Amino acid sequence: MKNISNSTTKTITEIACPQCRKKVPWVDDSKYRPFCSKRCQMIDFGDWAMEKNSLPSEESSEDWENFEE
């Protein structure tokens, strides 16, 4: 994360795009933040959809043994 100043002395924080690492200003006008573009946003979404990404869980398989729909 990096802070930059513009001509009106307003500090703008920059972050690295989680997908390509390109610097992205953290402002309301950044349409795809934290991503730099729709492309990087969709690549990340696809990774989650294909279960390449996951959140750790403490559930065991025993939790699902008695599951009924």
PDB file of N, CA, C and O in Angstrom:
ATOM      1  N   MET A   1       0.855  -1.160   0.000  1.00  0.00           N
ATOM      2  CA  MET A   1       0.000   0.000   0.000  1.00  0.00           C
ATOM      3  C   MET A   1       0.905   1.228   0.000  1.00  0.00           C
ATOM      4  O   MET A   1       1.906   1.265   0.716  1.00  0.00           O
ATOM      5  N   LYS A   2       0.560   2.213  -0.788  1.00  0.00           N
ATOM      6  CA  LYS A   2       1.382   3.402  -0.931  1.00  0.00           C
ATOM      7  C   LYS A   2       0.474   4.621  -0.932  1.00  0.00           C
ATOM      8  O   LYS A   2      -0.591   4.600  -1.550  1.00  0.00           O
ATOM      9  N   ASN A   3       0.879   5.676  -0.252  1.00  0.00           N
ATOM     10  CA  ASN A   3       0.126   6.924  -0.260  1.00  0.00           C
ATOM     11  C   ASN A   3       0.791   7.896  -1.224  1.00  0.00           C
ATOM     12  O   ASN A   3       2.011   8.057  -1.204  1.00  0.00           O
ATOM     13  N   ILE A   4      -0.008   8.545  -2.070  1.00  0.00           N
ATOM     14  CA  ILE A   4       0.506   9.565  -2.974  1.00  0.00           C
ATOM     15  C   ILE A   4      -0.295  10.834  -2.771  1.00  0.00           C
ATOM     16  O   ILE A   4      -1.447  10.781  -2.339  1.00  0.00           O
ATOM     17  N   SER A   5       0.300  11.969  -3.077  1.00  0.00           N
ATOM     18  CA  SER A   5      -0.393  13.243  -2.947  1.00  0.00           C
ATOM     19  C   SER A   5      -0.594  13.846  -4.314  1.00  0.00           C
ATOM     20  O   SER A   5       0.270  13.734  -5.183  1.00  0.00           O
ATOM     21  N   ASN A   6      -1.740  14.492  -4.511  1.00  0.00           N
ATOM     22  CA  ASN A   6      -1.956  15.193  -5.773  1.00  0.00           C
ATOM     23  C   ASN A   6      -1.792  16.689  -5.536  1.00  0.00           C
ATOM     24  O   ASN A   6      -1.385  17.095  -4.447  1.00  0.00           O
ATOM     25  N   SER A   7      -2.099  17.519  -6.532  1.00  0.00           N
ATOM     26  CA  SER A   7      -1.833  18.951  -6.455  1.00  0.00           C
ATOM     27  C   SER A   7      -2.655  19.671  -5.389  1.00  0.00           C
ATOM     28  O   SER A   7      -2.281  20.768  -4.976  1.00  0.00           O
ATOM     29  N   THR A   8      -3.750  19.094  -4.937  1.00  0.00           N
ATOM     30  CA  THR A   8      -4.571  19.731  -3.903  1.00  0.00           C
ATOM     31  C   THR A   8      -4.203  19.225  -2.514  1.00  0.00           C
ATOM     32  O   THR A   8      -4.958  19.423  -1.562  1.00  0.00           O
ATOM     33  N   THR A   9      -3.063  18.582  -2.392  1.00  0.00           N
ATOM     34  CA  THR A   9      -2.529  18.022  -1.150  1.00  0.00           C
ATOM     35  C   THR A   9      -3.454  16.989  -0.509  1.00  0.00           C
ATOM     36  O   THR A   9      -3.401  16.776   0.703  1.00  0.00           O
ATOM     37  N   LYS A  10      -4.280  16.364  -1.297  1.00  0.00           N
ATOM     38  CA  LYS A  10      -5.111  15.271  -0.823  1.00  0.00           C
ATOM     39  C   LYS A  10      -4.329  13.975  -0.999  1.00  0.00           C
ATOM     40  O   LYS A  10      -3.796  13.719  -2.079  1.00  0.00           O
ATOM     41  N   THR A  11      -4.251  13.162   0.039  1.00  0.00           N
ATOM     42  CA  THR A  11      -3.504  11.914  -0.034  1.00  0.00           C
ATOM     43  C   THR A  11      -4.394  10.817  -0.601  1.00  0.00           C
ATOM     44  O   THR A  11      -5.522  10.620  -0.148  1.00  0.00           O
ATOM     45  N   ILE A  12      -3.878  10.109  -1.590  1.00  0.00           N
ATOM     46  CA  ILE A  12      -4.589   9.003  -2.215  1.00  0.00           C
ATOM     47  C   ILE A  12      -3.783   7.734  -1.944  1.00  0.00           C
ATOM     48  O   ILE A  12      -2.583   7.674  -2.215  1.00  0.00           O
ATOM     49  N   THR A  13      -4.453   6.738  -1.413  1.00  0.00           N
ATOM     50  CA  THR A  13      -3.807   5.465  -1.140  1.00  0.00           C
ATOM     51  C   THR A  13      -3.834   4.609  -2.398  1.00  0.00           C
ATOM     52  O   THR A  13      -4.854   4.533  -3.083  1.00  0.00           O
ATOM     53  N   GLU A  14      -2.718   3.971  -2.698  1.00  0.00           N
ATOM     54  CA  GLU A  14      -2.628   3.035  -3.813  1.00  0.00           C
ATOM     55  C   GLU A  14      -2.407   1.641  -3.255  1.00  0.00           C
ATOM     56  O   GLU A  14      -1.656   1.453  -2.298  1.00  0.00           O
ATOM     57  N   ILE A  15      -3.068   0.667  -3.862  1.00  0.00           N
ATOM     58  CA  ILE A  15      -2.862  -0.727  -3.484  1.00  0.00           C
ATOM     59  C   ILE A  15      -2.480  -1.515  -4.730  1.00  0.00           C
ATOM     60  O   ILE A  15      -2.661  -1.046  -5.854  1.00  0.00           O
ATOM     61  N   ALA A  16      -1.959  -2.701  -4.522  1.00  0.00           N
ATOM     62  CA  ALA A  16      -1.619  -3.571  -5.641  1.00  0.00           C
ATOM     63  C   ALA A  16      -2.841  -4.414  -6.003  1.00  0.00           C
ATOM     64  O   ALA A  16      -3.485  -4.985  -5.122  1.00  0.00           O
ATOM     65  N   CYS A  17      -3.158  -4.493  -7.284  1.00  0.00           N
ATOM     66  CA  CYS A  17      -4.245  -5.348  -7.764  1.00  0.00           C
ATOM     67  C   CYS A  17      -3.947  -6.778  -7.296  1.00  0.00           C
ATOM     68  O   CYS A  17      -2.843  -7.276  -7.517  1.00  0.00           O
ATOM     69  N   PRO A  18      -4.907  -7.440  -6.658  1.00  0.00           N
ATOM     70  CA  PRO A  18      -4.649  -8.793  -6.165  1.00  0.00           C
ATOM     71  C   PRO A  18      -4.299  -9.802  -7.264  1.00  0.00           C
ATOM     72  O   PRO A  18      -3.699 -10.840  -6.986  1.00  0.00           O
ATOM     73  N   GLN A  19      -4.669  -9.498  -8.497  1.00  0.00           N
ATOM     74  CA  GLN A  19      -4.430 -10.442  -9.584  1.00  0.00           C
ATOM     75  C   GLN A  19      -3.103 -10.181 -10.299  1.00  0.00           C
ATOM     76  O   GLN A  19      -2.290 -11.094 -10.449  1.00  0.00           O
ATOM     77  N   CYS A  20      -2.877  -8.929 -10.744  1.00  0.00           N
ATOM     78  CA  CYS A  20      -1.689  -8.643 -11.567  1.00  0.00           C
ATOM     79  C   CYS A  20      -0.645  -7.775 -10.861  1.00  0.00           C
ATOM     80  O   CYS A  20       0.447  -7.568 -11.389  1.00  0.00           O
ATOM     81  N   ARG A  21      -0.970  -7.273  -9.685  1.00  0.00           N
ATOM     82  CA  ARG A  21      -0.076  -6.462  -8.846  1.00  0.00           C
ATOM     83  C   ARG A  21       0.116  -5.033  -9.356  1.00  0.00           C
ATOM     84  O   ARG A  21       0.957  -4.313  -8.819  1.00  0.00           O
ATOM     85  N   LYS A  22      -0.633  -4.596 -10.373  1.00  0.00           N
ATOM     86  CA  LYS A  22      -0.577  -3.216 -10.866  1.00  0.00           C
ATOM     87  C   LYS A  22      -1.110  -2.286  -9.769  1.00  0.00           C
ATOM     88  O   LYS A  22      -2.039  -2.655  -9.049  1.00  0.00           O
ATOM     89  N   LYS A  23      -0.540  -1.096  -9.634  1.00  0.00           N
ATOM     90  CA  LYS A  23      -0.971  -0.129  -8.628  1.00  0.00           C
ATOM     91  C   LYS A  23      -2.349   0.433  -8.989  1.00  0.00           C
ATOM     92  O   LYS A  23      -2.588   0.831 -10.129  1.00  0.00           O
ATOM     93  N   VAL A  24      -3.253   0.461  -8.002  1.00  0.00           N
ATOM     94  CA  VAL A  24      -4.619   0.941  -8.191  1.00  0.00           C
ATOM     95  C   VAL A  24      -4.917   1.988  -7.125  1.00  0.00           C
ATOM     96  O   VAL A  24      -4.731   1.722  -5.937  1.00  0.00           O
ATOM     97  N   PRO A  25      -5.381   3.181  -7.527  1.00  0.00           N
ATOM     98  CA  PRO A  25      -5.747   4.174  -6.510  1.00  0.00           C
ATOM     99  C   PRO A  25      -7.000   3.727  -5.757  1.00  0.00           C
ATOM    100  O   PRO A  25      -7.965   3.280  -6.377  1.00  0.00           O
ATOM    101  N   TRP A  26      -6.993   3.844  -4.434  1.00  0.00           N
ATOM    102  CA  TRP A  26      -8.139   3.449  -3.608  1.00  0.00           C
ATOM    103  C   TRP A  26      -9.043   4.667  -3.435  1.00  0.00           C
ATOM    104  O   TRP A  26      -9.005   5.358  -2.417  1.00  0.00           O
ATOM    105  N   VAL A  27      -9.859   4.907  -4.467  1.00  0.00           N
ATOM    106  CA  VAL A  27     -10.794   6.030  -4.475  1.00  0.00           C
ATOM    107  C   VAL A  27     -12.157   5.525  -4.939  1.00  0.00           C
ATOM    108  O   VAL A  27     -12.253   4.466  -5.560  1.00  0.00           O
ATOM    109  N   ASP A  28     -13.208   6.281  -4.638  1.00  0.00           N
ATOM    110  CA  ASP A  28     -14.552   5.880  -5.017  1.00  0.00           C
ATOM    111  C   ASP A  28     -14.717   5.711  -6.522  1.00  0.00           C
ATOM    112  O   ASP A  28     -15.546   4.917  -6.966  1.00  0.00           O
ATOM    113  N   ASP A  29     -13.941   6.443  -7.308  1.00  0.00           N
ATOM    114  CA  ASP A  29     -14.036   6.372  -8.769  1.00  0.00           C
ATOM    115  C   ASP A  29     -13.406   5.110  -9.358  1.00  0.00           C
ATOM    116  O   ASP A  29     -13.591   4.828 -10.542  1.00  0.00           O
ATOM    117  N   SER A  30     -12.671   4.351  -8.556  1.00  0.00           N
ATOM    118  CA  SER A  30     -12.057   3.111  -9.043  1.00  0.00           C
ATOM    119  C   SER A  30     -13.141   2.051  -9.156  1.00  0.00           C
ATOM    120  O   SER A  30     -13.510   1.418  -8.166  1.00  0.00           O
ATOM    121  N   LYS A  31     -13.643   1.864 -10.356  1.00  0.00           N
ATOM    122  CA  LYS A  31     -14.814   1.024 -10.603  1.00  0.00           C
ATOM    123  C   LYS A  31     -14.622  -0.425 -10.165  1.00  0.00           C
ATOM    124  O   LYS A  31     -15.569  -1.040  -9.676  1.00  0.00           O
ATOM    125  N   TYR A  32     -13.440  -0.980 -10.324  1.00  0.00           N
ATOM    126  CA  TYR A  32     -13.216  -2.397 -10.061  1.00  0.00           C
ATOM    127  C   TYR A  32     -12.376  -2.658  -8.816  1.00  0.00           C
ATOM    128  O   TYR A  32     -11.900  -3.777  -8.621  1.00  0.00           O
ATOM    129  N   ARG A  33     -12.186  -1.657  -7.979  1.00  0.00           N
ATOM    130  CA  ARG A  33     -11.304  -1.851  -6.834  1.00  0.00           C
ATOM    131  C   ARG A  33     -11.724  -3.030  -5.992  1.00  0.00           C
ATOM    132  O   ARG A  33     -12.924  -3.215  -5.791  1.00  0.00           O
ATOM    133  N   PRO A  34     -10.843  -3.815  -5.501  1.00  0.00           N
ATOM    134  CA  PRO A  34      -9.402  -3.609  -5.456  1.00  0.00           C
ATOM    135  C   PRO A  34      -8.670  -4.025  -6.725  1.00  0.00           C
ATOM    136  O   PRO A  34      -7.441  -3.982  -6.775  1.00  0.00           O
ATOM    137  N   PHE A  35      -9.414  -4.428  -7.748  1.00  0.00           N
ATOM    138  CA  PHE A  35      -8.790  -4.858  -9.000  1.00  0.00           C
ATOM    139  C   PHE A  35      -8.545  -3.662  -9.913  1.00  0.00           C
ATOM    140  O   PHE A  35      -9.187  -2.621  -9.771  1.00  0.00           O
ATOM    141  N   CYS A  36      -7.609  -3.816 -10.855  1.00  0.00           N
ATOM    142  CA  CYS A  36      -7.297  -2.713 -11.769  1.00  0.00           C
ATOM    143  C   CYS A  36      -8.251  -2.680 -12.956  1.00  0.00           C
ATOM    144  O   CYS A  36      -8.400  -1.642 -13.600  1.00  0.00           O
ATOM    145  N   SER A  37      -8.905  -3.814 -13.253  1.00  0.00           N
ATOM    146  CA  SER A  37      -9.756  -3.885 -14.441  1.00  0.00           C
ATOM    147  C   SER A  37     -10.811  -4.975 -14.281  1.00  0.00           C
ATOM    148  O   SER A  37     -10.748  -5.800 -13.371  1.00  0.00           O
ATOM    149  N   LYS A  38     -11.773  -4.953 -15.183  1.00  0.00           N
ATOM    150  CA  LYS A  38     -12.804  -5.992 -15.219  1.00  0.00           C
ATOM    151  C   LYS A  38     -12.160  -7.351 -15.476  1.00  0.00           C
ATOM    152  O   LYS A  38     -12.588  -8.361 -14.918  1.00  0.00           O
ATOM    153  N   ARG A  39     -11.138  -7.375 -16.316  1.00  0.00           N
ATOM    154  CA  ARG A  39     -10.440  -8.628 -16.639  1.00  0.00           C
ATOM    155  C   ARG A  39      -9.885  -9.280 -15.378  1.00  0.00           C
ATOM    156  O   ARG A  39     -10.115 -10.466 -15.141  1.00  0.00           O
ATOM    157  N   CYS A  40      -9.150  -8.506 -14.563  1.00  0.00           N
ATOM    158  CA  CYS A  40      -8.577  -9.063 -13.334  1.00  0.00           C
ATOM    159  C   CYS A  40      -9.673  -9.480 -12.355  1.00  0.00           C
ATOM    160  O   CYS A  40      -9.532 -10.484 -11.656  1.00  0.00           O
ATOM    161  N   GLN A  41     -10.752  -8.721 -12.302  1.00  0.00           N
ATOM    162  CA  GLN A  41     -11.877  -9.052 -11.436  1.00  0.00           C
ATOM    163  C   GLN A  41     -12.492 -10.397 -11.851  1.00  0.00           C
ATOM    164  O   GLN A  41     -12.795 -11.235 -11.001  1.00  0.00           O
ATOM    165  N   MET A  42     -12.672 -10.593 -13.153  1.00  0.00           N
ATOM    166  CA  MET A  42     -13.287 -11.823 -13.647  1.00  0.00           C
ATOM    167  C   MET A  42     -12.363 -13.036 -13.507  1.00  0.00           C
ATOM    168  O   MET A  42     -12.837 -14.147 -13.267  1.00  0.00           O
ATOM    169  N   ILE A  43     -11.062 -12.836 -13.652  1.00  0.00           N
ATOM    170  CA  ILE A  43     -10.110 -13.929 -13.428  1.00  0.00           C
ATOM    171  C   ILE A  43     -10.218 -14.402 -11.988  1.00  0.00           C
ATOM    172  O   ILE A  43     -10.257 -15.605 -11.728  1.00  0.00           O
ATOM    173  N   ASP A  44     -10.267 -13.461 -11.050  1.00  0.00           N
ATOM    174  CA  ASP A  44     -10.390 -13.799  -9.638  1.00  0.00           C
ATOM    175  C   ASP A  44     -11.715 -14.514  -9.371  1.00  0.00           C
ATOM    176  O   ASP A  44     -11.746 -15.522  -8.665  1.00  0.00           O
ATOM    177  N   PHE A  45     -12.800 -13.999  -9.929  1.00  0.00           N
ATOM    178  CA  PHE A  45     -14.110 -14.626  -9.768  1.00  0.00           C
ATOM    179  C   PHE A  45     -14.089 -16.062 -10.295  1.00  0.00           C
ATOM    180  O   PHE A  45     -14.625 -16.972  -9.662  1.00  0.00           O
ATOM    181  N   GLY A  46     -13.468 -16.253 -11.453  1.00  0.00           N
ATOM    182  CA  GLY A  46     -13.363 -17.593 -12.034  1.00  0.00           C
ATOM    183  C   GLY A  46     -12.587 -18.548 -11.143  1.00  0.00           C
ATOM    184  O   GLY A  46     -12.948 -19.718 -11.017  1.00  0.00           O
ATOM    185  N   ASP A  47     -11.522 -18.053 -10.523  1.00  0.00           N
ATOM    186  CA  ASP A  47     -10.744 -18.889  -9.606  1.00  0.00           C
ATOM    187  C   ASP A  47     -11.601 -19.356  -8.431  1.00  0.00           C
ATOM    188  O   ASP A  47     -11.516 -20.514  -8.021  1.00  0.00           O
ATOM    189  N   TRP A  48     -12.428 -18.456  -7.886  1.00  0.00           N
ATOM    190  CA  TRP A  48     -13.320 -18.843  -6.794  1.00  0.00           C
ATOM    191  C   TRP A  48     -14.369 -19.827  -7.297  1.00  0.00           C
ATOM    192  O   TRP A  48     -14.662 -20.813  -6.621  1.00  0.00           O
ATOM    193  N   ALA A  49     -14.938 -19.576  -8.474  1.00  0.00           N
ATOM    194  CA  ALA A  49     -15.976 -20.449  -9.018  1.00  0.00           C
ATOM    195  C   ALA A  49     -15.448 -21.849  -9.308  1.00  0.00           C
ATOM    196  O   ALA A  49     -16.172 -22.832  -9.147  1.00  0.00           O
ATOM    197  N   MET A  50     -14.199 -21.944  -9.731  1.00  0.00           N
ATOM    198  CA  MET A  50     -13.584 -23.241 -10.022  1.00  0.00           C
ATOM    199  C   MET A  50     -12.960 -23.870  -8.774  1.00  0.00           C
ATOM    200  O   MET A  50     -12.310 -24.913  -8.850  1.00  0.00           O
ATOM    201  N   GLU A  51     -13.165 -23.222  -7.626  1.00  0.00           N
ATOM    202  CA  GLU A  51     -12.671 -23.666  -6.329  1.00  0.00           C
ATOM    203  C   GLU A  51     -11.145 -23.766  -6.264  1.00  0.00           C
ATOM    204  O   GLU A  51     -10.595 -24.610  -5.556  1.00  0.00           O
ATOM    205  N   LYS A  52     -10.472 -22.884  -7.021  1.00  0.00           N
ATOM    206  CA  LYS A  52      -9.022 -22.778  -6.898  1.00  0.00           C
ATOM    207  C   LYS A  52      -8.672 -22.017  -5.628  1.00  0.00           C
ATOM    208  O   LYS A  52      -7.599 -22.210  -5.057  1.00  0.00           O
ATOM    209  N   ASN A  53      -9.582 -21.149  -5.185  1.00  0.00           N
ATOM    210  CA  ASN A  53      -9.436 -20.408  -3.936  1.00  0.00           C
ATOM    211  C   ASN A  53     -10.437 -20.977  -2.943  1.00  0.00           C
ATOM    212  O   ASN A  53     -11.508 -21.444  -3.330  1.00  0.00           O
ATOM    213  N   SER A  54     -10.094 -20.938  -1.684  1.00  0.00           N
ATOM    214  CA  SER A  54     -11.038 -21.373  -0.657  1.00  0.00           C
ATOM    215  C   SER A  54     -10.662 -20.721   0.661  1.00  0.00           C
ATOM    216  O   SER A  54      -9.534 -20.266   0.850  1.00  0.00           O
ATOM    217  N   LEU A  55     -11.614 -20.685   1.558  1.00  0.00           N
ATOM    218  CA  LEU A  55     -11.378 -20.184   2.900  1.00  0.00           C
ATOM    219  C   LEU A  55     -11.193 -21.377   3.818  1.00  0.00           C
ATOM    220  O   LEU A  55     -11.921 -22.363   3.708  1.00  0.00           O
ATOM    221  N   PRO A  56     -10.220 -21.298   4.728  1.00  0.00           N
ATOM    222  CA  PRO A  56     -10.011 -22.435   5.631  1.00  0.00           C
ATOM    223  C   PRO A  56     -11.228 -22.645   6.528  1.00  0.00           C
ATOM    224  O   PRO A  56     -11.913 -21.695   6.907  1.00  0.00           O
ATOM    225  N   SER A  57     -11.473 -23.877   6.849  1.00  0.00           N
ATOM    226  CA  SER A  57     -12.620 -24.219   7.677  1.00  0.00           C
ATOM    227  C   SER A  57     -12.202 -25.247   8.711  1.00  0.00           C
ATOM    228  O   SER A  57     -11.317 -26.070   8.478  1.00  0.00           O
ATOM    229  N   GLU A  58     -12.854 -25.180   9.848  1.00  0.00           N
ATOM    230  CA  GLU A  58     -12.573 -26.161  10.896  1.00  0.00           C
ATOM    231  C   GLU A  58     -13.634 -27.254  10.924  1.00  0.00           C
ATOM    232  O   GLU A  58     -13.632 -28.086  11.831  1.00  0.00           O
ATOM    233  N   GLU A  59     -14.541 -27.269   9.946  1.00  0.00           N
ATOM    234  CA  GLU A  59     -15.559 -28.311   9.879  1.00  0.00           C
ATOM    235  C   GLU A  59     -14.922 -29.643   9.530  1.00  0.00           C
ATOM    236  O   GLU A  59     -13.974 -29.711   8.748  1.00  0.00           O
ATOM    237  N   SER A  60     -15.445 -30.679  10.111  1.00  0.00           N
ATOM    238  CA  SER A  60     -14.964 -32.012   9.754  1.00  0.00           C
ATOM    239  C   SER A  60     -16.012 -32.699   8.897  1.00  0.00           C
ATOM    240  O   SER A  60     -17.149 -32.235   8.810  1.00  0.00           O
ATOM    241  N   SER A  61     -15.642 -33.783   8.274  1.00  0.00           N
ATOM    242  CA  SER A  61     -16.594 -34.519   7.438  1.00  0.00           C
ATOM    243  C   SER A  61     -17.731 -35.082   8.278  1.00  0.00           C
ATOM    244  O   SER A  61     -18.811 -35.360   7.758  1.00  0.00           O
ATOM    245  N   GLU A  62     -17.494 -35.249   9.569  1.00  0.00           N
ATOM    246  CA  GLU A  62     -18.544 -35.741  10.463  1.00  0.00           C
ATOM    247  C   GLU A  62     -19.719 -34.762  10.526  1.00  0.00           C
ATOM    248  O   GLU A  62     -20.854 -35.176  10.761  1.00  0.00           O
ATOM    249  N   ASP A  63     -19.461 -33.488  10.321  1.00  0.00           N
ATOM    250  CA  ASP A  63     -20.523 -32.486  10.355  1.00  0.00           C
ATOM    251  C   ASP A  63     -21.554 -32.734   9.257  1.00  0.00           C
ATOM    252  O   ASP A  63     -22.706 -32.323   9.398  1.00  0.00           O
ATOM    253  N   TRP A  64     -21.171 -33.391   8.177  1.00  0.00           N
ATOM    254  CA  TRP A  64     -22.062 -33.600   7.041  1.00  0.00           C
ATOM    255  C   TRP A  64     -22.711 -34.983   7.038  1.00  0.00           C
ATOM    256  O   TRP A  64     -23.566 -35.253   6.195  1.00  0.00           O
ATOM    257  N   GLU A  65     -22.330 -35.854   7.951  1.00  0.00           N
ATOM    258  CA  GLU A  65     -22.865 -37.216   7.946  1.00  0.00           C
ATOM    259  C   GLU A  65     -24.374 -37.274   8.158  1.00  0.00           C
ATOM    260  O   GLU A  65     -25.049 -38.122   7.574  1.00  0.00           O
ATOM    261  N   ASN A  66     -24.907 -36.384   8.985  1.00  0.00           N
ATOM    262  CA  ASN A  66     -26.338 -36.393   9.283  1.00  0.00           C
ATOM    263  C   ASN A  66     -27.089 -35.281   8.570  1.00  0.00           C
ATOM    264  O   ASN A  66     -28.209 -34.942   8.951  1.00  0.00           O
ATOM    265  N   PHE A  67     -26.486 -34.720   7.550  1.00  0.00           N
ATOM    266  CA  PHE A  67     -27.110 -33.614   6.822  1.00  0.00           C
ATOM    267  C   PHE A  67     -28.239 -34.132   5.942  1.00  0.00           C
ATOM    268  O   PHE A  67     -28.079 -35.109   5.210  1.00  0.00           O
ATOM    269  N   GLU A  68     -29.392 -33.455   6.025  1.00  0.00           N
ATOM    270  CA  GLU A  68     -30.522 -33.809   5.175  1.00  0.00           C
ATOM    271  C   GLU A  68     -30.966 -32.572   4.432  1.00  0.00           C
ATOM    272  O   GLU A  68     -30.984 -31.480   4.999  1.00  0.00           O
ATOM    273  N   GLU A  69     -31.325 -32.727   3.164  1.00  0.00           N
ATOM    274  CA  GLU A  69     -31.792 -31.594   2.374  1.00  0.00           C
ATOM    275  C   GLU A  69     -33.269 -31.397   2.573  1.00  0.00           C
ATOM    276  O   GLU A  69     -33.854 -30.485   1.988  1.00  0.00           O
TER     277      GLU A  69
END
